[in-house]
Structures are given as C-alpha cells and as structure tokens.
C-alpha cells in the first residue's frame, strides 16, 4: 500500500514523502517549473492523453526486498 507523509527537506522546504509498506520510495518537491519527484526505484513512466492528461510513475518491485531503506 502506498502512503504519503508531509515532511521538510534538510533546508526546511516542504516536501511529500511517498512510502510503500513502511519503505521510503520517493520524495515530491517544489521545482521552479513545477514538481520534482526523486526516487531510486523508478521502473517506468507512462503518459496518458485523457482529459486531463496524466502521468503514471511505476516503481520497481525490487524495493519490496530492499533492506536498510526504512525511514521515520
């Protein structure tokens, strides 16, 4: 299950943390032209041309076996 937590970066700026099964998998941060999503677990990005257009970001299944990535 994916969950979201509001947090702050080391510099004090707001961010959203993305978690899956108690493992930190991504961070969403402000960027001058929009949003920046950072992760070690990208497995693909897919664009959908509906109304409104959207982006699907897939995360690797290997993170379920990752160790030492728990935060909190």
HTML snippet that shows the backbone in 3Dmol.js (N, CA, C, O; Angstrom):
<script src="https://3Dmol.org/build/3Dmol-min.js"></script>
<div id="view" style="width:600px;height:400px;position:relative"></div>
<script>
const pdb = `
ATOM      1  N   UNK A   1       0.829  -1.163   0.000  1.00  0.00           N
ATOM      2  CA  UNK A   1       0.000   0.000   0.000  1.00  0.00           C
ATOM      3  C   UNK A   1       0.891   1.250   0.000  1.00  0.00           C
ATOM      4  O   UNK A   1       1.842   1.338   0.777  1.00  0.00           O
ATOM      5  N   UNK A   2       0.585   2.192  -0.857  1.00  0.00           N
ATOM      6  CA  UNK A   2       1.343   3.437  -0.931  1.00  0.00           C
ATOM      7  C   UNK A   2       0.678   4.471  -0.026  1.00  0.00           C
ATOM      8  O   UNK A   2      -0.540   4.646  -0.050  1.00  0.00           O
ATOM      9  N   UNK A   3       1.514   5.162   0.784  1.00  0.00           N
ATOM     10  CA  UNK A   3       1.027   6.228   1.650  1.00  0.00           C
ATOM     11  C   UNK A   3       1.898   7.466   1.446  1.00  0.00           C
ATOM     12  O   UNK A   3       3.003   7.386   0.910  1.00  0.00           O
ATOM     13  N   UNK A   4       1.380   8.602   1.883  1.00  0.00           N
ATOM     14  CA  UNK A   4       2.061   9.880   1.727  1.00  0.00           C
ATOM     15  C   UNK A   4       2.187  10.554   3.085  1.00  0.00           C
ATOM     16  O   UNK A   4       1.286  10.466   3.920  1.00  0.00           O
ATOM     17  N   UNK A   5       3.319  11.233   3.300  1.00  0.00           N
ATOM     18  CA  UNK A   5       3.540  11.986   4.535  1.00  0.00           C
ATOM     19  C   UNK A   5       4.099  13.354   4.167  1.00  0.00           C
ATOM     20  O   UNK A   5       4.956  13.469   3.291  1.00  0.00           O
ATOM     21  N   UNK A   6       3.610  14.386   4.840  1.00  0.00           N
ATOM     22  CA  UNK A   6       4.156  15.725   4.647  1.00  0.00           C
ATOM     23  C   UNK A   6       5.385  15.850   5.537  1.00  0.00           C
ATOM     24  O   UNK A   6       5.350  15.474   6.709  1.00  0.00           O
ATOM     25  N   UNK A   7       6.473  16.380   4.980  1.00  0.00           N
ATOM     26  CA  UNK A   7       7.734  16.497   5.713  1.00  0.00           C
ATOM     27  C   UNK A   7       8.456  17.754   5.252  1.00  0.00           C
ATOM     28  O   UNK A   7       7.909  18.559   4.499  1.00  0.00           O
ATOM     29  N   UNK A   8       9.692  17.910   5.713  1.00  0.00           N
ATOM     30  CA  UNK A   8      10.537  19.017   5.281  1.00  0.00           C
ATOM     31  C   UNK A   8      11.874  18.473   4.805  1.00  0.00           C
ATOM     32  O   UNK A   8      12.367  17.464   5.308  1.00  0.00           O
ATOM     33  N   UNK A   9      12.455  19.161   3.823  1.00  0.00           N
ATOM     34  CA  UNK A   9      13.797  18.813   3.379  1.00  0.00           C
ATOM     35  C   UNK A   9      14.795  19.268   4.440  1.00  0.00           C
ATOM     36  O   UNK A   9      14.415  19.921   5.412  1.00  0.00           O
ATOM     37  N   UNK A  10      16.046  18.931   4.259  1.00  0.00           N
ATOM     38  CA  UNK A  10      17.091  19.366   5.195  1.00  0.00           C
ATOM     39  C   UNK A  10      17.208  20.880   5.240  1.00  0.00           C
ATOM     40  O   UNK A  10      17.666  21.439   6.237  1.00  0.00           O
ATOM     41  N   UNK A  11      16.792  21.555   4.156  1.00  0.00           N
ATOM     42  CA  UNK A  11      16.854  23.018   4.116  1.00  0.00           C
ATOM     43  C   UNK A  11      15.567  23.665   4.628  1.00  0.00           C
ATOM     44  O   UNK A  11      15.447  24.890   4.616  1.00  0.00           O
ATOM     45  N   UNK A  12      14.611  22.860   5.073  1.00  0.00           N
ATOM     46  CA  UNK A  12      13.373  23.390   5.635  1.00  0.00           C
ATOM     47  C   UNK A  12      12.240  23.598   4.657  1.00  0.00           C
ATOM     48  O   UNK A  12      11.181  24.092   5.044  1.00  0.00           O
ATOM     49  N   UNK A  13      12.434  23.231   3.389  1.00  0.00           N
ATOM     50  CA  UNK A  13      11.361  23.382   2.401  1.00  0.00           C
ATOM     51  C   UNK A  13      10.377  22.220   2.525  1.00  0.00           C
ATOM     52  O   UNK A  13      10.771  21.107   2.872  1.00  0.00           O
ATOM     53  N   UNK A  14       9.093  22.476   2.240  1.00  0.00           N
ATOM     54  CA  UNK A  14       8.108  21.393   2.341  1.00  0.00           C
ATOM     55  C   UNK A  14       8.305  20.347   1.248  1.00  0.00           C
ATOM     56  O   UNK A  14       8.740  20.656   0.139  1.00  0.00           O
ATOM     57  N   UNK A  15       7.975  19.109   1.586  1.00  0.00           N
ATOM     58  CA  UNK A  15       8.017  18.011   0.615  1.00  0.00           C
ATOM     59  C   UNK A  15       6.970  16.983   1.005  1.00  0.00           C
ATOM     60  O   UNK A  15       6.450  17.000   2.121  1.00  0.00           O
ATOM     61  N   UNK A  16       6.669  16.097   0.084  1.00  0.00           N
ATOM     62  CA  UNK A  16       5.794  14.962   0.350  1.00  0.00           C
ATOM     63  C   UNK A  16       6.634  13.705   0.216  1.00  0.00           C
ATOM     64  O   UNK A  16       7.298  13.507  -0.802  1.00  0.00           O
ATOM     65  N   UNK A  17       6.613  12.853   1.235  1.00  0.00           N
ATOM     66  CA  UNK A  17       7.314  11.573   1.178  1.00  0.00           C
ATOM     67  C   UNK A  17       6.334  10.508   0.698  1.00  0.00           C
ATOM     68  O   UNK A  17       5.175  10.492   1.112  1.00  0.00           O
ATOM     69  N   UNK A  18       6.800   9.621  -0.173  1.00  0.00           N
ATOM     70  CA  UNK A  18       5.991   8.522  -0.687  1.00  0.00           C
ATOM     71  C   UNK A  18       6.544   7.237  -0.077  1.00  0.00           C
ATOM     72  O   UNK A  18       7.737   6.956  -0.192  1.00  0.00           O
ATOM     73  N   UNK A  19       5.688   6.464   0.564  1.00  0.00           N
ATOM     74  CA  UNK A  19       6.076   5.232   1.261  1.00  0.00           C
ATOM     75  C   UNK A  19       5.293   4.049   0.712  1.00  0.00           C
ATOM     76  O   UNK A  19       4.121   4.181   0.359  1.00  0.00           O
ATOM     77  N   UNK A  20       5.940   2.906   0.643  1.00  0.00           N
ATOM     78  CA  UNK A  20       5.237   1.653   0.307  1.00  0.00           C
ATOM     79  C   UNK A  20       5.634   0.630   1.362  1.00  0.00           C
ATOM     80  O   UNK A  20       6.811   0.308   1.523  1.00  0.00           O
ATOM     81  N   UNK A  21       4.639   0.127   2.074  1.00  0.00           N
ATOM     82  CA  UNK A  21       4.871  -0.891   3.098  1.00  0.00           C
ATOM     83  C   UNK A  21       6.008  -0.489   4.039  1.00  0.00           C
ATOM     84  O   UNK A  21       6.923  -1.277   4.277  1.00  0.00           O
ATOM     85  N   UNK A  22       5.955   0.730   4.574  1.00  0.00           N
ATOM     86  CA  UNK A  22       6.934   1.253   5.531  1.00  0.00           C
ATOM     87  C   UNK A  22       8.332   1.453   4.952  1.00  0.00           C
ATOM     88  O   UNK A  22       9.295   1.558   5.712  1.00  0.00           O
ATOM     89  N   UNK A  23       8.467   1.507   3.638  1.00  0.00           N
ATOM     90  CA  UNK A  23       9.748   1.775   2.987  1.00  0.00           C
ATOM     91  C   UNK A  23       9.612   3.085   2.209  1.00  0.00           C
ATOM     92  O   UNK A  23       8.706   3.234   1.389  1.00  0.00           O
ATOM     93  N   UNK A  24      10.519   4.036   2.471  1.00  0.00           N
ATOM     94  CA  UNK A  24      10.533   5.310   1.753  1.00  0.00           C
ATOM     95  C   UNK A  24      10.946   5.046   0.311  1.00  0.00           C
ATOM     96  O   UNK A  24      12.027   4.512   0.063  1.00  0.00           O
ATOM     97  N   UNK A  25      10.086   5.420  -0.652  1.00  0.00           N
ATOM     98  CA  UNK A  25      10.405   5.133  -2.051  1.00  0.00           C
ATOM     99  C   UNK A  25      10.578   6.377  -2.915  1.00  0.00           C
ATOM    100  O   UNK A  25      11.185   6.293  -3.982  1.00  0.00           O
ATOM    101  N   UNK A  26      10.059   7.537  -2.482  1.00  0.00           N
ATOM    102  CA  UNK A  26      10.181   8.728  -3.321  1.00  0.00           C
ATOM    103  C   UNK A  26       9.895   9.992  -2.519  1.00  0.00           C
ATOM    104  O   UNK A  26       9.275   9.958  -1.457  1.00  0.00           O
ATOM    105  N   UNK A  27      10.366  11.094  -3.061  1.00  0.00           N
ATOM    106  CA  UNK A  27      10.067  12.399  -2.495  1.00  0.00           C
ATOM    107  C   UNK A  27       9.538  13.312  -3.586  1.00  0.00           C
ATOM    108  O   UNK A  27      10.015  13.274  -4.720  1.00  0.00           O
ATOM    109  N   UNK A  28       8.553  14.131  -3.246  1.00  0.00           N
ATOM    110  CA  UNK A  28       7.990  15.099  -4.185  1.00  0.00           C
ATOM    111  C   UNK A  28       8.313  16.484  -3.640  1.00  0.00           C
ATOM    112  O   UNK A  28       7.938  16.832  -2.521  1.00  0.00           O
ATOM    113  N   UNK A  29       9.014  17.264  -4.452  1.00  0.00           N
ATOM    114  CA  UNK A  29       9.494  18.576  -4.021  1.00  0.00           C
ATOM    115  C   UNK A  29       9.083  19.659  -5.004  1.00  0.00           C
ATOM    116  O   UNK A  29       8.796  19.385  -6.170  1.00  0.00           O
ATOM    117  N   UNK A  30       9.060  20.890  -4.518  1.00  0.00           N
ATOM    118  CA  UNK A  30       8.809  22.038  -5.374  1.00  0.00           C
ATOM    119  C   UNK A  30       9.973  22.205  -6.353  1.00  0.00           C
ATOM    120  O   UNK A  30      11.131  21.977  -6.004  1.00  0.00           O
ATOM    121  N   UNK A  31       9.649  22.602  -7.571  1.00  0.00           N
ATOM    122  CA  UNK A  31      10.661  22.864  -8.592  1.00  0.00           C
ATOM    123  C   UNK A  31      10.247  24.141  -9.305  1.00  0.00           C
ATOM    124  O   UNK A  31       9.053  24.426  -9.394  1.00  0.00           O
ATOM    125  N   UNK A  32      11.184  24.909  -9.809  1.00  0.00           N
ATOM    126  CA  UNK A  32      10.833  26.221 -10.374  1.00  0.00           C
ATOM    127  C   UNK A  32       9.800  26.148 -11.496  1.00  0.00           C
ATOM    128  O   UNK A  32       9.007  27.077 -11.649  1.00  0.00           O
ATOM    129  N   UNK A  33       9.785  25.079 -12.280  1.00  0.00           N
ATOM    130  CA  UNK A  33       8.792  24.939 -13.349  1.00  0.00           C
ATOM    131  C   UNK A  33       7.658  23.980 -13.001  1.00  0.00           C
ATOM    132  O   UNK A  33       6.797  23.718 -13.840  1.00  0.00           O
ATOM    133  N   UNK A  34       7.644  23.452 -11.774  1.00  0.00           N
ATOM    134  CA  UNK A  34       6.592  22.510 -11.418  1.00  0.00           C
ATOM    135  C   UNK A  34       6.969  21.674 -10.209  1.00  0.00           C
ATOM    136  O   UNK A  34       7.222  22.205  -9.128  1.00  0.00           O
ATOM    137  N   UNK A  35       7.004  20.366 -10.400  1.00  0.00           N
ATOM    138  CA  UNK A  35       7.324  19.431  -9.328  1.00  0.00           C
ATOM    139  C   UNK A  35       8.521  18.585  -9.696  1.00  0.00           C
ATOM    140  O   UNK A  35       8.754  18.306 -10.872  1.00  0.00           O
ATOM    141  N   UNK A  36       9.278  18.176  -8.698  1.00  0.00           N
ATOM    142  CA  UNK A  36      10.389  17.243  -8.893  1.00  0.00           C
ATOM    143  C   UNK A  36      10.079  16.004  -8.061  1.00  0.00           C
ATOM    144  O   UNK A  36       9.825  16.110  -6.861  1.00  0.00           O
ATOM    145  N   UNK A  37      10.098  14.843  -8.685  1.00  0.00           N
ATOM    146  CA  UNK A  37       9.900  13.589  -7.988  1.00  0.00           C
ATOM    147  C   UNK A  37      11.212  12.817  -8.048  1.00  0.00           C
ATOM    148  O   UNK A  37      11.710  12.521  -9.134  1.00  0.00           O
ATOM    149  N   UNK A  38      11.772  12.492  -6.889  1.00  0.00           N
ATOM    150  CA  UNK A  38      13.054  11.796  -6.841  1.00  0.00           C
ATOM    151  C   UNK A  38      12.873  10.416  -6.221  1.00  0.00           C
ATOM    152  O   UNK A  38      12.144  10.257  -5.242  1.00  0.00           O
ATOM    153  N   UNK A  39      13.542   9.420  -6.798  1.00  0.00           N
ATOM    154  CA  UNK A  39      13.432   8.055  -6.296  1.00  0.00           C
ATOM    155  C   UNK A  39      14.557   7.193  -6.858  1.00  0.00           C
ATOM    156  O   UNK A  39      15.045   7.426  -7.964  1.00  0.00           O
ATOM    157  N   UNK A  40      14.954   6.207  -6.087  1.00  0.00           N
ATOM    158  CA  UNK A  40      15.913   5.205  -6.551  1.00  0.00           C
ATOM    159  C   UNK A  40      15.207   4.028  -7.205  1.00  0.00           C
ATOM    160  O   UNK A  40      15.862   3.110  -7.700  1.00  0.00           O
ATOM    161  N   UNK A  41      13.882   4.044  -7.214  1.00  0.00           N
ATOM    162  CA  UNK A  41      13.114   2.864  -7.596  1.00  0.00           C
ATOM    163  C   UNK A  41      12.259   3.031  -8.844  1.00  0.00           C
ATOM    164  O   UNK A  41      11.293   2.289  -9.020  1.00  0.00           O
ATOM    165  N   UNK A  42      12.585   3.993  -9.728  1.00  0.00           N
ATOM    166  CA  UNK A  42      11.806   4.147 -10.954  1.00  0.00           C
ATOM    167  C   UNK A  42      11.853   2.881 -11.794  1.00  0.00           C
ATOM    168  O   UNK A  42      12.896   2.242 -11.938  1.00  0.00           O
ATOM    169  N   UNK A  43      10.701   2.539 -12.342  1.00  0.00           N
ATOM    170  CA  UNK A  43      10.641   1.385 -13.236  1.00  0.00           C
ATOM    171  C   UNK A  43       9.928   1.739 -14.532  1.00  0.00           C
ATOM    172  O   UNK A  43       9.717   0.874 -15.382  1.00  0.00           O
ATOM    173  N   UNK A  44       9.561   2.984 -14.686  1.00  0.00           N
ATOM    174  CA  UNK A  44       8.930   3.407 -15.924  1.00  0.00           C
ATOM    175  C   UNK A  44       7.985   4.569 -15.692  1.00  0.00           C
ATOM    176  O   UNK A  44       7.449   4.758 -14.600  1.00  0.00           O
ATOM    177  N   UNK A  45       7.793   5.350 -16.759  1.00  0.00           N
ATOM    178  CA  UNK A  45       6.870   6.474 -16.735  1.00  0.00           C
ATOM    179  C   UNK A  45       5.994   6.353 -17.966  1.00  0.00           C
ATOM    180  O   UNK A  45       6.478   6.081 -19.065  1.00  0.00           O
ATOM    181  N   UNK A  46       4.703   6.557 -17.774  1.00  0.00           N
ATOM    182  CA  UNK A  46       3.751   6.419 -18.865  1.00  0.00           C
ATOM    183  C   UNK A  46       2.864   7.659 -18.895  1.00  0.00           C
ATOM    184  O   UNK A  46       2.345   8.067 -17.856  1.00  0.00           O
ATOM    185  N   UNK A  47       2.681   8.265 -20.065  1.00  0.00           N
ATOM    186  CA  UNK A  47       1.793   9.416 -20.214  1.00  0.00           C
ATOM    187  C   UNK A  47       0.444   8.943 -20.721  1.00  0.00           C
ATOM    188  O   UNK A  47       0.358   8.046 -21.559  1.00  0.00           O
ATOM    189  N   UNK A  48      -0.611   9.561 -20.197  1.00  0.00           N
ATOM    190  CA  UNK A  48      -1.966   9.285 -20.676  1.00  0.00           C
ATOM    191  C   UNK A  48      -2.550  10.578 -21.223  1.00  0.00           C
ATOM    192  O   UNK A  48      -2.511  11.611 -20.554  1.00  0.00           O
ATOM    193  N   UNK A  49      -3.083  10.526 -22.419  1.00  0.00           N
ATOM    194  CA  UNK A  49      -3.576  11.722 -23.088  1.00  0.00           C
ATOM    195  C   UNK A  49      -5.062  11.949 -22.882  1.00  0.00           C
ATOM    196  O   UNK A  49      -5.728  12.439 -23.793  1.00  0.00           O
ATOM    197  N   UNK A  50      -5.596  11.617 -21.744  1.00  0.00           N
ATOM    198  CA  UNK A  50      -7.012  11.873 -21.485  1.00  0.00           C
ATOM    199  C   UNK A  50      -7.229  13.322 -21.099  1.00  0.00           C
ATOM    200  O   UNK A  50      -6.336  14.159 -21.234  1.00  0.00           O
ATOM    201  N   UNK A  51      -8.411  13.601 -20.624  1.00  0.00           N
ATOM    202  CA  UNK A  51      -8.715  14.928 -20.098  1.00  0.00           C
ATOM    203  C   UNK A  51      -9.023  14.789 -18.625  1.00  0.00           C
ATOM    204  O   UNK A  51     -10.048  14.193 -18.291  1.00  0.00           O
ATOM    205  N   UNK A  52      -8.238  15.278 -17.757  1.00  0.00           N
ATOM    206  CA  UNK A  52      -6.974  15.956 -18.004  1.00  0.00           C
ATOM    207  C   UNK A  52      -5.858  14.957 -18.264  1.00  0.00           C
ATOM    208  O   UNK A  52      -5.952  13.807 -17.835  1.00  0.00           O
ATOM    209  N   UNK A  53      -4.796  15.376 -18.964  1.00  0.00           N
ATOM    210  CA  UNK A  53      -3.661  14.490 -19.187  1.00  0.00           C
ATOM    211  C   UNK A  53      -3.039  14.085 -17.849  1.00  0.00           C
ATOM    212  O   UNK A  53      -3.116  14.835 -16.876  1.00  0.00           O
ATOM    213  N   UNK A  54      -2.433  12.917 -17.802  1.00  0.00           N
ATOM    214  CA  UNK A  54      -1.819  12.451 -16.551  1.00  0.00           C
ATOM    215  C   UNK A  54      -0.539  11.687 -16.842  1.00  0.00           C
ATOM    216  O   UNK A  54      -0.245  11.335 -17.984  1.00  0.00           O
ATOM    217  N   UNK A  55       0.212  11.441 -15.781  1.00  0.00           N
ATOM    218  CA  UNK A  55       1.447  10.675 -15.859  1.00  0.00           C
ATOM    219  C   UNK A  55       1.370   9.577 -14.809  1.00  0.00           C
ATOM    220  O   UNK A  55       0.998   9.835 -13.664  1.00  0.00           O
ATOM    221  N   UNK A  56       1.720   8.358 -15.189  1.00  0.00           N
ATOM    222  CA  UNK A  56       1.793   7.238 -14.259  1.00  0.00           C
ATOM    223  C   UNK A  56       3.257   6.916 -14.047  1.00  0.00           C
ATOM    224  O   UNK A  56       3.995   6.706 -15.009  1.00  0.00           O
ATOM    225  N   UNK A  57       3.682   6.877 -12.794  1.00  0.00           N
ATOM    226  CA  UNK A  57       5.066   6.563 -12.465  1.00  0.00           C
ATOM    227  C   UNK A  57       5.075   5.207 -11.779  1.00  0.00           C
ATOM    228  O   UNK A  57       4.432   5.014 -10.747  1.00  0.00           O
ATOM    229  N   UNK A  58       5.810   4.271 -12.365  1.00  0.00           N
ATOM    230  CA  UNK A  58       5.872   2.920 -11.816  1.00  0.00           C
ATOM    231  C   UNK A  58       7.145   2.757 -11.007  1.00  0.00           C
ATOM    232  O   UNK A  58       8.207   3.247 -11.391  1.00  0.00           O
ATOM    233  N   UNK A  59       7.028   2.061  -9.881  1.00  0.00           N
ATOM    234  CA  UNK A  59       8.169   1.788  -9.023  1.00  0.00           C
ATOM    235  C   UNK A  59       8.499   0.309  -9.078  1.00  0.00           C
ATOM    236  O   UNK A  59       7.608  -0.534  -9.185  1.00  0.00           O
ATOM    237  N   UNK A  60       9.763   0.005  -9.005  1.00  0.00           N
ATOM    238  CA  UNK A  60      10.260  -1.362  -9.110  1.00  0.00           C
ATOM    239  C   UNK A  60       9.724  -2.247  -8.002  1.00  0.00           C
ATOM    240  O   UNK A  60       9.547  -1.800  -6.869  1.00  0.00           O
ATOM    241  N   UNK A  61       9.471  -3.487  -8.328  1.00  0.00           N
ATOM    242  CA  UNK A  61       9.066  -4.464  -7.325  1.00  0.00           C
ATOM    243  C   UNK A  61      10.237  -4.856  -6.442  1.00  0.00           C
ATOM    244  O   UNK A  61      10.019  -5.399  -5.360  1.00  0.00           O
ATOM    245  N   UNK A  62      11.477  -4.600  -6.863  1.00  0.00           N
ATOM    246  CA  UNK A  62      12.646  -4.978  -6.071  1.00  0.00           C
ATOM    247  C   UNK A  62      12.683  -4.259  -4.735  1.00  0.00           C
ATOM    248  O   UNK A  62      13.352  -4.716  -3.809  1.00  0.00           O
ATOM    249  N   UNK A  63      11.970  -3.132  -4.616  1.00  0.00           N
ATOM    250  CA  UNK A  63      12.006  -2.411  -3.351  1.00  0.00           C
ATOM    251  C   UNK A  63      11.350  -3.209  -2.242  1.00  0.00           C
ATOM    252  O   UNK A  63      11.645  -2.980  -1.069  1.00  0.00           O
ATOM    253  N   UNK A  64      10.482  -4.125  -2.576  1.00  0.00           N
ATOM    254  CA  UNK A  64       9.851  -4.948  -1.542  1.00  0.00           C
ATOM    255  C   UNK A  64      10.890  -5.802  -0.829  1.00  0.00           C
ATOM    256  O   UNK A  64      10.691  -6.205   0.318  1.00  0.00           O
ATOM    257  N   UNK A  65      12.002  -6.078  -1.511  1.00  0.00           N
ATOM    258  CA  UNK A  65      13.059  -6.895  -0.921  1.00  0.00           C
ATOM    259  C   UNK A  65      14.220  -6.043  -0.407  1.00  0.00           C
ATOM    260  O   UNK A  65      15.158  -6.560   0.199  1.00  0.00           O
ATOM    261  N   UNK A  66      14.148  -4.727  -0.654  1.00  0.00           N
ATOM    262  CA  UNK A  66      15.249  -3.840  -0.242  1.00  0.00           C
ATOM    263  C   UNK A  66      15.371  -3.799   1.264  1.00  0.00           C
ATOM    264  O   UNK A  66      14.371  -3.834   1.982  1.00  0.00           O
ATOM    265  N   UNK A  67      16.585  -3.726   1.731  1.00  0.00           N
ATOM    266  CA  UNK A  67      16.831  -3.638   3.162  1.00  0.00           C
ATOM    267  C   UNK A  67      17.578  -2.352   3.466  1.00  0.00           C
ATOM    268  O   UNK A  67      18.307  -1.834   2.621  1.00  0.00           O
ATOM    269  N   UNK A  68      17.397  -1.846   4.655  1.00  0.00           N
ATOM    270  CA  UNK A  68      18.094  -0.643   5.054  1.00  0.00           C
ATOM    271  C   UNK A  68      17.502   0.628   4.476  1.00  0.00           C
ATOM    272  O   UNK A  68      18.151   1.673   4.513  1.00  0.00           O
ATOM    273  N   UNK A  69      16.270   0.572   3.935  1.00  0.00           N
ATOM    274  CA  UNK A  69      15.673   1.764   3.352  1.00  0.00           C
ATOM    275  C   UNK A  69      14.550   2.320   4.214  1.00  0.00           C
ATOM    276  O   UNK A  69      13.883   3.272   3.811  1.00  0.00           O
ATOM    277  N   UNK A  70      14.333   1.758   5.369  1.00  0.00           N
ATOM    278  CA  UNK A  70      13.279   2.271   6.245  1.00  0.00           C
ATOM    279  C   UNK A  70      13.709   3.604   6.806  1.00  0.00           C
ATOM    280  O   UNK A  70      14.871   3.808   7.158  1.00  0.00           O
ATOM    281  N   UNK A  71      12.745   4.514   6.884  1.00  0.00           N
ATOM    282  CA  UNK A  71      12.994   5.830   7.459  1.00  0.00           C
ATOM    283  C   UNK A  71      11.878   6.110   8.447  1.00  0.00           C
ATOM    284  O   UNK A  71      10.894   5.374   8.500  1.00  0.00           O
ATOM    285  N   UNK A  72      12.020   7.140   9.208  1.00  0.00           N
ATOM    286  CA  UNK A  72      10.919   7.554  10.058  1.00  0.00           C
ATOM    287  C   UNK A  72      11.361   7.717  11.415  1.00  0.00           C
ATOM    288  O   UNK A  72      10.565   8.066  12.286  1.00  0.00           O
TER     289      UNK A  72
END
`;
const viewer = $3Dmol.createViewer("view");
viewer.addModel(pdb, "pdb");
viewer.setStyle({}, {cartoon: {color: "spectrum"}});
viewer.zoomTo();
viewer.render();
</script>
